[in-house]
Amino acid sequence: MNATTRNAFKVGLAIVAAIAIFVFGVRYLEDVPLGGSYEIYSEFERIDGLISGNPVQIAGVRVGNVRAVELNQETGRVRVDMRINGGIKIPVDTKAEITGFAALGGVKLELDTGQSSELVQDGDAIESQEISLLSSVSRSAQPYIDQLDTLMVNLNTTVQALSYQLDEPDSEMLRTVNSINGLTTALNQTVVSERDRLAAVLTRLDQTLASVDRLAATSNDSLAVTLSNLNSTLARTDETLAGLQTATTNLNGLLVRVNSGDGTLGLLARDPALYHSLDSAATNLNALLFDLQNDPKRYLGQLKLVDIF
C-alpha cells in the first residue's frame, strides 16, 4: 500500500467516524434510544404547551419522547408524533392524554395502555383522550384532597370526643371547665369588690411619685455639691495613694540594700559575728549599769571631785 492509498484510507476512515459521531450525537440530543425505536401518532383538539422533546410516559415511567407537533390543515386538529423506545409493547386500544401545566414546564404525554392483545406497529395511530383543565387539576390535587379528607376525619373524631366529654357530668374535662369558670367568676367578684381600694392605692402611688419628682427637683443643688465634695475626696485619696506608693518604693529599696549587705542594718543582717559582738557588748553594758546602781560607792569613791568636773 503506497502513501496515496494510505492517505485516502485515513481520510475515508475519518469521514466514517465523523458521520457516526454526528448520527449518534443527533440521536442523543433528540433523546432517541440507541437500541432502536418505532413511531406512532395521535391527534388532539389542543396540546396546551406540549412541544417536541417532551416525555412520553406510561404509569409515570418514561418510554419515549414527542418527536414532532404539527397542525393538520384538513381536520383542524393537532398531530403529535411519538417516538417509542424499542421493546415497549403498546396495545392498540391505548389512549394518549396530555397532562401537566405549561406554566410550570411539566407538560408530558401520558399513555393509558389498554387490555388488547394486539399491539400497535410502526406508523400506527392511537386514540387521544381529551381532559379538561379542571379534570387535570383535580387529578393533580387528588393526593392533597386525600390528606385533607384524613385530616377532616381526625378533626371530626376529636370534636366528637370533646362533645362526649362535655356531655358527661363526671368527666374530667367538664370539671376542669367548671373550675376555670368558677375561678374566673371569683376573680371578677374580687376585682369588683376591691375596685375602690385599688383606686386609692393607685392615687397614693401617683402622689408618691409626684413627691419624689419634687424632691429630686429641689435636691439638684445639694446633689451637685455632694458630687463635688466626693470628687475632691477622691482626688485627695489619689494623692495619698501616690505618697503611699512612693513610701513603698523607698521601703523596697531599703530592704534590697539590707539584703545585699549595704549599711549598718545590712551588715547586721549579713554578718552574724558582728551581731553577736554587739549583743555581747550590750549584755556587758547592762551588767555594768546594774552593778553601778547596786554599789555606786565602788566606782564613785575612787573618783576625785576634780576628776569628775
KEGUTOR-175339 format. One record per residue (C-alpha): y, z negated, x. Coordinates in Angstrom, 1 decimal. Layout:
BEGIN
<y:Y&z:Z&x:X>
...
//
This chain:
BEGIN
<y:0.0&z:0.0&x:0.0>
<y:3.2&z:1.2&x:1.6>
<y:6.6&z:-0.6&x:1.4>
<y:7.9&z:1.6&x:-1.5>
<y:4.8&z:0.7&x:-3.6>
<y:5.1&z:-3.0&x:-2.9>
<y:8.8&z:-3.0&x:-3.8>
<y:8.0&z:-1.1&x:-7.1>
<y:5.3&z:-3.6&x:-7.9>
<y:7.6&z:-6.6&x:-7.3>
<y:10.3&z:-5.0&x:-9.5>
<y:7.7&z:-4.4&x:-12.3>
<y:6.4&z:-8.0&x:-12.0>
<y:9.9&z:-9.4&x:-12.2>
<y:10.7&z:-7.3&x:-15.3>
<y:7.5&z:-8.5&x:-17.0>
<y:8.3&z:-12.1&x:-16.1>
<y:11.8&z:-11.7&x:-17.4>
<y:10.6&z:-10.3&x:-20.7>
<y:8.0&z:-13.1&x:-21.1>
<y:10.7&z:-15.7&x:-20.4>
<y:13.0&z:-14.1&x:-22.9>
<y:10.4&z:-13.9&x:-25.6>
<y:9.3&z:-17.5&x:-25.1>
<y:12.9&z:-18.6&x:-24.9>
<y:13.8&z:-16.9&x:-28.2>
<y:10.8&z:-18.3&x:-29.9>
<y:11.6&z:-21.8&x:-28.6>
<y:15.3&z:-21.6&x:-29.7>
<y:14.2&z:-20.4&x:-33.1>
<y:11.6&z:-23.3&x:-33.3>
<y:8.8&z:-20.8&x:-33.6>
<y:5.4&z:-22.2&x:-32.6>
<y:3.8&z:-20.5&x:-29.6>
<y:0.4&z:-20.8&x:-31.2>
<y:1.1&z:-18.2&x:-33.9>
<y:2.7&z:-18.3&x:-37.4>
<y:3.0&z:-16.4&x:-40.6>
<y:5.8&z:-15.9&x:-43.1>
<y:6.3&z:-16.5&x:-46.8>
<y:9.3&z:-16.5&x:-49.0>
<y:10.7&z:-17.9&x:-52.2>
<y:13.8&z:-17.2&x:-54.4>
<y:16.3&z:-19.8&x:-55.7>
<y:19.3&z:-19.8&x:-58.0>
<y:21.2&z:-22.0&x:-55.5>
<y:20.5&z:-23.1&x:-51.9>
<y:23.1&z:-25.9&x:-51.7>
<y:23.6&z:-25.8&x:-47.9>
<y:20.2&z:-24.5&x:-46.7>
<y:20.6&z:-22.3&x:-43.6>
<y:18.4&z:-20.6&x:-41.1>
<y:16.6&z:-23.1&x:-38.9>
<y:16.4&z:-25.9&x:-41.4>
<y:13.0&z:-27.6&x:-41.5>
<y:10.2&z:-26.8&x:-43.9>
<y:8.1&z:-29.9&x:-44.8>
<y:5.0&z:-30.9&x:-46.6>
<y:4.9&z:-34.6&x:-47.6>
<y:7.7&z:-35.3&x:-45.1>
<y:5.8&z:-33.6&x:-42.2>
<y:7.5&z:-30.5&x:-40.6>
<y:5.2&z:-27.4&x:-40.9>
<y:7.8&z:-24.7&x:-40.1>
<y:11.4&z:-23.6&x:-40.5>
<y:13.6&z:-21.4&x:-42.5>
<y:13.8&z:-18.0&x:-40.9>
<y:16.4&z:-16.3&x:-42.9>
<y:18.6&z:-16.8&x:-46.0>
<y:19.9&z:-13.8&x:-47.9>
<y:21.2&z:-12.8&x:-51.3>
<y:19.1&z:-10.5&x:-53.4>
<y:21.6&z:-8.0&x:-54.9>
<y:19.2&z:-6.8&x:-57.6>
<y:18.3&z:-10.3&x:-59.1>
<y:21.3&z:-12.3&x:-58.0>
<y:19.0&z:-14.9&x:-56.6>
<y:18.9&z:-16.2&x:-53.0>
<y:15.8&z:-15.2&x:-51.0>
<y:14.6&z:-17.8&x:-48.4>
<y:12.2&z:-16.6&x:-45.8>
<y:10.0&z:-19.3&x:-44.3>
<y:8.0&z:-19.2&x:-41.0>
<y:4.9&z:-21.5&x:-41.3>
<y:3.0&z:-22.8&x:-38.3>
<y:-0.4&z:-21.2&x:-37.8>
<y:-3.2&z:-23.3&x:-39.1>
<y:-1.3&z:-24.7&x:-42.0>
<y:-3.1&z:-23.8&x:-45.3>
<y:-0.9&z:-23.4&x:-48.3>
<y:-2.4&z:-22.9&x:-51.8>
<y:-0.9&z:-20.0&x:-53.9>
<y:0.3&z:-22.5&x:-56.6>
<y:2.5&z:-24.3&x:-54.2>
<y:6.2&z:-24.7&x:-55.2>
<y:9.2&z:-24.8&x:-52.9>
<y:12.2&z:-27.0&x:-53.6>
<y:15.4&z:-27.8&x:-51.7>
<y:16.1&z:-31.5&x:-51.1>
<y:18.8&z:-33.5&x:-49.3>
<y:22.6&z:-33.3&x:-49.2>
<y:24.6&z:-30.7&x:-47.4>
<y:27.4&z:-33.2&x:-46.7>
<y:25.0&z:-35.4&x:-44.7>
<y:23.4&z:-32.5&x:-42.9>
<y:20.0&z:-33.3&x:-44.2>
<y:19.1&z:-30.3&x:-46.3>
<y:15.5&z:-29.2&x:-46.0>
<y:12.9&z:-27.2&x:-47.8>
<y:10.0&z:-29.2&x:-49.3>
<y:6.7&z:-27.6&x:-50.3>
<y:4.9&z:-29.2&x:-53.2>
<y:1.3&z:-28.0&x:-52.5>
<y:-0.9&z:-27.1&x:-55.4>
<y:-4.6&z:-27.5&x:-56.1>
<y:-5.7&z:-23.9&x:-56.0>
<y:-8.4&z:-22.9&x:-53.5>
<y:-6.8&z:-19.5&x:-53.0>
<y:-4.3&z:-19.5&x:-50.0>
<y:-1.1&z:-17.6&x:-49.5>
<y:-1.1&z:-14.8&x:-47.0>
<y:1.5&z:-13.5&x:-44.6>
<y:4.4&z:-12.0&x:-46.6>
<y:3.4&z:-13.6&x:-50.0>
<y:5.9&z:-15.2&x:-52.3>
<y:5.7&z:-18.7&x:-53.7>
<y:7.3&z:-20.1&x:-56.8>
<y:10.6&z:-22.1&x:-56.4>
<y:11.3&z:-25.3&x:-58.2>
<y:14.9&z:-25.9&x:-59.0>
<y:16.1&z:-29.5&x:-59.2>
<y:19.5&z:-30.8&x:-60.3>
<y:21.8&z:-32.8&x:-58.1>
<y:21.2&z:-35.8&x:-60.4>
<y:17.5&z:-35.5&x:-60.0>
<y:17.8&z:-35.3&x:-56.3>
<y:20.0&z:-38.4&x:-56.2>
<y:17.5&z:-40.2&x:-58.4>
<y:14.6&z:-39.3&x:-56.2>
<y:16.5&z:-40.4&x:-53.0>
<y:17.6&z:-43.6&x:-54.7>
<y:14.2&z:-44.5&x:-56.1>
<y:13.3&z:-46.9&x:-53.3>
<y:16.6&z:-48.8&x:-53.8>
<y:16.0&z:-48.8&x:-57.6>
<y:12.6&z:-50.4&x:-57.0>
<y:14.1&z:-53.1&x:-54.8>
<y:16.8&z:-53.7&x:-57.4>
<y:14.2&z:-54.0&x:-60.1>
<y:12.3&z:-56.5&x:-58.0>
<y:15.5&z:-58.5&x:-57.5>
<y:16.2&z:-58.5&x:-61.2>
<y:12.7&z:-59.7&x:-62.0>
<y:13.1&z:-62.6&x:-59.5>
<y:16.5&z:-63.4&x:-60.9>
<y:15.1&z:-63.4&x:-64.4>
<y:12.3&z:-65.8&x:-63.3>
<y:14.9&z:-68.1&x:-61.7>
<y:17.1&z:-68.1&x:-64.8>
<y:14.1&z:-68.9&x:-67.0>
<y:13.0&z:-71.7&x:-64.7>
<y:16.6&z:-73.1&x:-64.7>
<y:16.8&z:-72.8&x:-68.5>
<y:13.5&z:-74.7&x:-68.8>
<y:14.7&z:-77.5&x:-66.5>
<y:17.9&z:-77.8&x:-68.6>
<y:16.0&z:-77.9&x:-71.9>
<y:13.6&z:-80.7&x:-70.7>
<y:15.3&z:-84.1&x:-71.3>
<y:13.4&z:-85.7&x:-68.5>
<y:13.9&z:-83.0&x:-65.9>
<y:15.4&z:-83.9&x:-62.5>
<y:18.0&z:-81.1&x:-62.8>
<y:19.2&z:-82.3&x:-66.2>
<y:19.5&z:-85.9&x:-64.9>
<y:21.4&z:-84.6&x:-61.9>
<y:23.8&z:-82.6&x:-64.1>
<y:24.3&z:-85.7&x:-66.3>
<y:25.0&z:-87.8&x:-63.3>
<y:27.6&z:-85.4&x:-62.0>
<y:29.2&z:-85.2&x:-65.4>
<y:29.4&z:-89.0&x:-65.6>
<y:30.8&z:-89.2&x:-62.1>
<y:33.5&z:-86.6&x:-63.0>
<y:34.4&z:-88.5&x:-66.2>
<y:34.7&z:-91.8&x:-64.3>
<y:36.8&z:-90.2&x:-61.6>
<y:39.1&z:-88.7&x:-64.3>
<y:39.5&z:-92.1&x:-66.0>
<y:40.2&z:-93.8&x:-62.7>
<y:42.9&z:-91.3&x:-61.9>
<y:44.5&z:-91.7&x:-65.3>
<y:44.4&z:-95.5&x:-65.2>
<y:45.8&z:-95.6&x:-61.7>
<y:48.5&z:-93.0&x:-62.2>
<y:51.4&z:-95.4&x:-62.2>
<y:50.1&z:-97.3&x:-59.2>
<y:49.7&z:-94.1&x:-57.2>
<y:53.2&z:-93.0&x:-58.2>
<y:54.6&z:-96.4&x:-57.0>
<y:52.7&z:-96.1&x:-53.7>
<y:54.0&z:-92.6&x:-53.1>
<y:57.6&z:-93.8&x:-53.9>
<y:57.3&z:-96.6&x:-51.4>
<y:55.9&z:-94.2&x:-48.8>
<y:58.8&z:-91.9&x:-49.3>
<y:61.2&z:-94.9&x:-48.9>
<y:59.4&z:-96.0&x:-45.7>
<y:59.6&z:-92.5&x:-44.2>
<y:63.3&z:-92.4&x:-45.1>
<y:63.9&z:-95.8&x:-43.3>
<y:62.0&z:-94.5&x:-40.3>
<y:64.2&z:-91.4&x:-40.2>
<y:67.4&z:-93.6&x:-40.4>
<y:66.1&z:-95.9&x:-37.7>
<y:65.3&z:-93.0&x:-35.4>
<y:68.8&z:-91.6&x:-36.0>
<y:70.6&z:-94.8&x:-35.2>
<y:68.4&z:-95.6&x:-32.2>
<y:69.0&z:-92.4&x:-30.3>
<y:71.7&z:-94.0&x:-28.0>
<y:69.5&z:-97.1&x:-27.3>
<y:66.6&z:-94.9&x:-26.6>
<y:68.7&z:-92.8&x:-24.1>
<y:69.8&z:-96.0&x:-22.3>
<y:66.3&z:-97.3&x:-22.2>
<y:65.1&z:-94.0&x:-20.7>
<y:67.9&z:-94.0&x:-18.1>
<y:67.0&z:-97.6&x:-17.1>
<y:63.4&z:-96.6&x:-16.9>
<y:64.3&z:-93.6&x:-14.6>
<y:66.3&z:-96.0&x:-12.3>
<y:63.4&z:-98.4&x:-12.1>
<y:61.1&z:-95.6&x:-11.3>
<y:63.5&z:-94.4&x:-8.5>
<y:63.6&z:-97.9&x:-7.0>
<y:59.8&z:-98.1&x:-7.3>
<y:59.6&z:-94.8&x:-5.3>
<y:61.8&z:-96.2&x:-2.6>
<y:59.7&z:-99.4&x:-2.4>
<y:56.6&z:-97.4&x:-2.1>
<y:58.2&z:-95.3&x:0.6>
<y:59.0&z:-98.5&x:2.5>
<y:55.5&z:-99.8&x:2.0>
<y:54.1&z:-96.6&x:3.3>
<y:56.3&z:-96.9&x:6.5>
<y:55.2&z:-100.5&x:7.0>
<y:51.6&z:-99.5&x:6.5>
<y:52.0&z:-96.7&x:9.1>
<y:53.5&z:-99.2&x:11.6>
<y:50.8&z:-101.7&x:11.0>
<y:48.2&z:-99.0&x:11.5>
<y:49.9&z:-98.1&x:14.8>
<y:49.8&z:-101.8&x:15.9>
<y:46.2&z:-102.1&x:15.1>
<y:45.4&z:-98.9&x:17.0>
<y:47.2&z:-100.4&x:20.1>
<y:45.4&z:-103.7&x:19.7>
<y:42.1&z:-101.9&x:19.5>
<y:42.9&z:-99.9&x:22.6>
<y:43.9&z:-103.0&x:24.6>
<y:47.6&z:-102.4&x:24.9>
<y:49.9&z:-105.6&x:24.9>
<y:49.0&z:-109.3&x:24.7>
<y:47.2&z:-109.0&x:21.5>
<y:45.3&z:-106.0&x:22.8>
<y:44.3&z:-108.0&x:26.0>
<y:43.2&z:-110.9&x:23.9>
<y:41.1&z:-108.7&x:21.7>
<y:39.7&z:-106.7&x:24.6>
<y:39.3&z:-109.4&x:27.3>
<y:37.1&z:-112.4&x:26.3>
<y:37.7&z:-114.2&x:29.7>
<y:41.5&z:-114.3&x:29.0>
<y:40.8&z:-115.6&x:25.6>
<y:38.5&z:-118.4&x:26.9>
<y:41.2&z:-119.3&x:29.6>
<y:43.9&z:-119.6&x:27.0>
<y:41.6&z:-121.6&x:24.8>
<y:40.7&z:-124.0&x:27.7>
<y:44.4&z:-124.4&x:28.6>
<y:45.3&z:-125.2&x:25.0>
<y:42.5&z:-127.8&x:25.0>
<y:43.7&z:-129.5&x:28.2>
<y:47.3&z:-129.5&x:26.9>
<y:46.2&z:-131.1&x:23.7>
<y:44.3&z:-133.8&x:25.7>
<y:47.4&z:-134.4&x:27.9>
<y:49.6&z:-134.9&x:24.8>
<y:47.1&z:-137.2&x:23.2>
<y:46.9&z:-139.3&x:26.4>
<y:50.7&z:-139.4&x:26.6>
<y:51.0&z:-140.6&x:23.1>
<y:48.5&z:-143.3&x:23.6>
<y:49.7&z:-144.6&x:27.0>
<y:53.3&z:-143.3&x:27.7>
<y:53.9&z:-146.0&x:30.4>
<y:51.3&z:-144.5&x:32.6>
<y:53.4&z:-141.5&x:33.1>
<y:57.0&z:-142.8&x:32.4>
<y:56.6&z:-145.9&x:34.6>
<y:56.4&z:-143.9&x:37.8>
<y:59.4&z:-141.8&x:37.0>
<y:62.9&z:-142.9&x:38.0>
<y:65.9&z:-142.6&x:35.9>
<y:67.4&z:-140.2&x:38.3>
<y:64.3&z:-138.1&x:38.3>
<y:64.4&z:-137.9&x:34.6>
<y:68.0&z:-136.8&x:34.4>
//
